Amino acid sequence: MIDYKCSKCGLTGHKLWRQSHVCADQIDLLCATCAEADQTKSHPGEKIEVGKSYVDGHLTDQLGSLVPAVPVEGEDTYWGYTSTSNEGCLWWHQLPTFANNPERERAWLDAWIERWERHATYEAKDLGETFVPETEPDGESIRERRARLGRLQKALQGYISRALKKRGIKV
């Protein structure tokens, strides 16, 4: 089984990133803090930050040249970036991002909630449905916000699945 911890600082129980196109036994797993430092060093003149990376104008969970490290259940390898299962995506997004930094954690969650609400609104409209986002309760904790993100991700997956079926694409 994979030892899911940061190769640099040993942090466990948090999101980790990995190199892309590297054999599983040669991968370094990096937590958000170590990944930002690694990628900023690898991309001189750029400040690489989790939750502030965009590809073609869209927020991405990639970090510089690193991708989310989502283990394949029961195996000693990781999902390919565009092949990750829905369950793997849910698992990874539900992990905390930053150790001992609630402000950055909240900002990361807010960015993804906003992105997925826009996407769910678009998919629902395409299906002739209406997506109504949950309202943010006063004093919402990070744990509650992470749970809201999980519910939103499941709703979005449902819209996408129905949209594909509507187009005759088997899922």
Secondary structure, 3 states (H helix, E strand, C coil): CCCCECCCCCCECCCCEEECCCCHHHCCCECHHHHHHHHHHHCCCCCCCCCCCEECCEECCCECCEEECCECCCCCCECCCCCCCHHHHHHHHHCCCCCCCHHHHHHHHHHHHHHHHHHHHHHHHHCCCCCCCCCCCCCCCHHHHHHHHHHHHHHHHHHHHHHHHHCCCCC
